[in-house]
Amino acid sequence: MIIIRDRFDFEIGHLAKSPCRECRHKKDLPDCSDGCKTLDRIQVVLASGVSCTGHHPFLES
């Protein structure tokens, strides 16, 4: 999967609470996390962001 990084982290926002808190499968944590579509979507959104802190480890080498 190609992730286009075109949004800054402040545009994405932050999670107010874990989606797992009200999930019907929370009794199966952490085993259920590998197949969770909700967590997959959240990870894709977060991975598409660019940090606005100015600290990029890939630029330090």
Residue pairs with C-beta under 8 A, 6 or more apart in sequence:
1 44
3 44
3 47
3 48
4 48
5 48
5 49
5 50
6 48
6 50
7 48
7 49
7 50
8 49
8 50
8 51
8 52
9 49
9 50
9 51
9 52
10 52
11 49
12 45
12 46
12 48
12 49
15 42
19 38
19 39
19 42
20 26
20 29
20 33
20 39
23 32
23 36
23 38
25 32
25 36
26 32
33 39
